[in-house]
Amino acid sequence: MTSENELPSDGDTGLDGWIGRSQTQDDVIDGARARRLQATLDDPFPPLEPGDALPPLWHWAYFWEQTRNSELGPDGLAIGAGMLPPVDLPRIMWAGSRISFPAELRIGAEATRRSTILKISEKQGRSGRLCFVTLRHEVFQKDQLCVDEEMDVVYREAAKRDDALPEGGTAPQEADWSRKLTPDPVLLFRYSALTWNSHRIHYDRDYVMGQEGYPGLVVHGPLLATLMLDQVRRLMPAARVTDFTFAARRPVFDTSAFTVAGAREGSAAAVWVADSAGMLAMEGSAGFEV
């Protein structure tokens, strides 16, 4: 894997100076990593082989940033390295993405990802000060654009003792399909390893409960999104997902089961994740062609 960065100009040291920063990374969409993700997700299909199409969203298991341990902060995330700007807010989460899949990534072939910071904005929310960073990731194979993603990351203030979880709203009651899943530390560890995610909220119970104020380990937002599309793939294996949008509404923890559900709407599907209390944790929409 190779990586190349274009840094902000020396004359602009504020966050606005990070807008337009870009990074290019090369990787091989190797079958071994894809098959390990199959095992992690209990994928029912035959083992993926060279030439097969990589399932949608599995590109998140590639293009790792080679961040040194000495460059990691107390939460396990990079500080002063990688693509994200040094925002002076300690909590960070993946808020959602808007993704199109113009072509399929093929296993066994080299690929290139070009990442660019599109926008940085600060707001005042009910939980305090917030900073939103929007990145664009474009993934190519042989100059063919295969994945085009806008990703939203939000930075938040430190946890307070009396902080309440986001309400999220009530999840839809009518679904064409649903699957109940019980997360555990092994699932979260394996997904963290496959996506090179060292954020301690996913594997360090003492940290996440003592420092972040959460009741248990946090289930990765990208894992929930992958499981939403995984259900579409299981139920409609001949369909090709063309676009996908998702937004996180409320965190899910390893302390109880959650439900992945969806409803077909012609050539699209509404998909969502409900926690054990029936609250909406994540919602999305997938377009597909058969």
N, C-alpha and C positions, 0 to 999 in steps of 0.2 A: 504494500500500500504506500502511496506517496501523497503528500499534502503540500499545498502552496497557498500562502496567504498574501492578501493585499491589505496593508495596514492603513489606519487613518493618517492623515497628514499631520506632521509635527506641529503645525500651527493651530490645530483645533483640538483641544484636550477635553471638551465637554462631550456629553453623550451624543449630541448631534453629529459630532465628528466621526462616530461609528457608522452612521447611515451610509450605505454604499460599500461598506467593507465586504470583501468577498474571499472565498476560500475554495480551492479546487482539490478534490481528493480522487484517487484512483483505487479501485479494489477489484477483486474477482468474485463474482457471485458463485462461490464455491458450493458444491452439493453437500459437503460434510456439515456445514453450518445450517443449511436448509433442513437436512434430515434431523439434526439435533433439535431444531425448532419444531419439526413434526412430532418428535417424541415428547417435547415439553407440552405441546397443545393436545396430545392424544389424538393426533390427526389420523382419520380412518383410511386415508388413501395410500396407494403403494408408495414406496420410498422414491423421492424425487431424484432424477438422474440428469446427467448433462444433456442439454437441449430442451428440457422441460421448462415450462413457464413458471416463474417464481410467483407464488400466490400474492395477492395484493396486500400491501403494508409490511410484507416480510423484508422489504428493503431496509427497514429500520434496524435489522440485525447486521448491516454492513456499514462501511465507511466510518469505522471507529476513529476517534481522535486519540492520538497517542500522548495523552497527558501524563506527565510524571507524577508520582506520589507527592513529591515536594511541592507541586503546583495545586494540590487539592486543599480546599478549605475544611473547616470543622464538620461540615455537613456531607463531605465526600465529593462535592462538586468542584470544578476547576475555578480558580481565581486568577485573573490576570493572564489567562491562556485560553486558546480555543476561539470560537466564534462569538460568544456572548460578551456583551460589554460589562464593565465592572460597576454595576448598579449598587448603590449603598443601601440595599434592602436585603435582609438575610434569607427570606423564604422564596422559593422558586417553584413553579409548576408549569406543566404543559397544558395550556388552556383549550387548545383545539387546532384543527387544521382543515384546509380546503385543498383537495387533491384531485388531479385528473391523471388518467393512465392512457396516454395516446397509443402506447404500444406495450407489449409484454417484455419484461426482463427475462433473459434466458440464462439458465443455470450453466455454469462452466465457462462463461464468457467474461471478458474484462468489462468494466463499467466505470464511468466517471460521474462524480457528483459535483455540481457547481452551486455553492451556497452564497447568498447575498442578504445583508441586513437591509430591509426595505423601509422600516418605520420604527421609531421609538416615541412613545408618548407617556406622559405621567398624568395620573388622575387621583382624585380623592374619593374613596369608596366608604361604605359603611364600616369596613374593617380597618380603615386607615388609608395611608398613602399606598398607591399602586403604580407600577411601571410596566407598560406593555411593550414587548419587542416582537416585531413580525419579521420572519425570515422567509426567503424563498429558496427551496432546494429543487434543482433540476438534475435528473439522473439520465445519462445517455449510455447507449451501447452502439458502437460504430456510427456515431454522429446522429443516431436516431433518438429523439426525446422519448423516454419511456415513462417517466414520472415527473410531474410538475406539481409541487406542493408549496403552499403558503402555511407556515406554522406560527402559532401565537404562543408566546411565553410570557407569563406574568410574574413579577416580583412583588412580594408583600412584606409588611412589617413583621417583626418578631412576634411569636405567639404570646398572648396574654392569658392569664389564668382563667378568666371568665369568658373567653372566646367561645362562641357557638359555631357549629358547623353551618355552612351555607344551606339554606332550606331546600333548594333544588326543585321543589314542587312535587306533586304526585305523579308517578309514572302512569302511562296509558294503561287502561284496564283491558282493552281489546287487542289481541295479538293473533297472528296467523301461526306463529311458532314461538316457543320459549324453551330455554334450557337453564336449569339451575346448577350453579357451580359453587363449590366450596373451596376458597383459596387457602393455601397453607404456605409456610415459609419456604418449603422446597420449590414450589412453583415460582415464587417471587425470586428466589435465589437463581434459579436456572434462567429465567427471563432476563434478570439483571446481567448475568454472565454473558448471555448471547447478544445483548445489546450494549455491552461495555458500559453499564450504568452503575456508577459507584455511589449514587445518592443514598445516604444511610437510612432514609425514611422507609426503604423497601426491605431492609434486612437487619437493622440494629434496633431491637425493641426498646432497650433502655434509652437510646437516643431519641427515638421518635415519640416516646411517651414523656420523657423528662424534659426535652428541649423544645419539641414541636407541639406538645400538648395533645397529641392524638391518642385514641384509645387502643391502637394496635398498628401493625405494619400496614403501610399504604400500598394498595394494589396499583401498579403502574397504569397511568392513563393510556399509553400506547398499547398495553396488553389488553385493556378493556376494549379499545377500538378494534384491535385485531380479532378479538373474540366475536365482536358484532359482525364483522365481515366473514369470519370463519363459519358462522351459521348460514349465511347466504351461500357460501361455497359448498357446504354440506348438503343443503337442500336443493341447490341448483348447480350441480357440478359442471354442466355444459355452458353456463352463463359466464360472460367476461365482464368484470366490473370496469366501468369506464370513468366513473368519478365517485368521490366520497367526501362528505363533510361531516365533522363531528365537533361537539363542544362538551367540555367537562362541566358538570353542574354541582357535584357533591362528591367528596372522596369516599372510596370504598376501602374497607379494612379486612384483614385476615381473621377477624374475630367472628364473622358470620357469613352465611352464604349470600350470593347475589344471583340475579336472574338476567340473562341475555335474551332479548325478545325482539320481534319485528313483525311488520305487516307489509305485504306486497301491494304496490300501487301501480299497476301496469308494468312499465319497464323501469321502475324504481322501487325502492323499499325504504320505509321508515324503520329505523333500528334504534334500540335503546337498552340501557342497563338500569335495573332497579335494585336498590339495596334491600336488606332483609326487612326493612320497615315499609317497603313499597314506595320509597322516595326515588325521584329521578336522579341518577348519578351521572349519566352520560346520554346524550341523544345525537343521532346522526341520520344521514340520508345517503343511500347508495343508488347510483344509476348503473344499469347493466344492459348488455345485449346478448341475446341467445343465438 
